[in-house]
């Protein structure tokens, strides 16, 4: 897809929590494959696993507040041929059970689908303990793990269906709040692919998850500044779509990355590693800069920590000056 200008999406954008797309996708995956099973750590409504639980109660396991048990049960189910989805808040899974994910799932190459909901500072009033910002880095470093952060509820539904067919361990990152729906049922999605949402010549804006909308909004603002920005949406942070990213960067010669998480080890880290080895390029990273979140309204927190279109625009100007 190209040239997805926000003004062309028509009027006020529909908003829906990304996690709702996961709930719909899991139900659909369960309808397509009887081997799809689900387990949750006492957060069934919050993670939107309730749709699956209602239709397939005999294929659902409530493990309670026991996240380490959650993923080891998932590993066991995968070992006997099931397709297990396990969900909790990202602060607890992978936050509390990373070692069990590493040892029982990744080391044994079990195709467990780990769903971390309520990630990022946009969780809002729950505060720093529940605003998981380190999960992309934690999961990206694990051998065999696929890391996915969809940009809206429609893409989350597609990602869930794709994960059900994937033979590797997967991590799906979901946001809590309603966010703009910027894709359509026809927008392509494939695990391992990045997509150019808006073509440009002057700077590449590389974004994932909730920040792709902010990157598109920044591109609109930059256009008014006389800057032609290219927006590359990266729903799969691992494995990275090196070809699509390098093609864009070689064209523009300047890069801004944007993610709702720590820039250390996250998408920005992945892009910095790629460019330093393959195509050294001026780079600015938008994300949490070695800081925990705080309690507050989601919109206020995103602005406070510089995770919005305004700050992406400023970073684009700064990085272009380095060309």
Secondary structure, DSSP 8 states (H G I E B T S, - for coil): -----GGGG-SS--EEEHHHHHHHHHHHHHHH-TTEEEEESS-TTTTTTHHHHHH-GGGEEE--S-HHHHHHHHHHHHHTT-EEEEEEETTTTTTTTHHHIIIIIITTT---EEEEESBSGGGGGG-TTT-B-SHHHHHHTSTT-EEE--SSHHHHHHHHHHHHH-SS-EEEE--SSEEE----TTS---TT--EEEE--SSEEEEE-TTHHHHHHHHHHHHHHTT--EEEEE-SEEES--HHHHHHHHHHH-EEEEEEEEESSSSHHHHHHHHHHHH---EEEEEEE-S----SS-HHHHHHHTT-SHHHHHHHHHHHHTT-
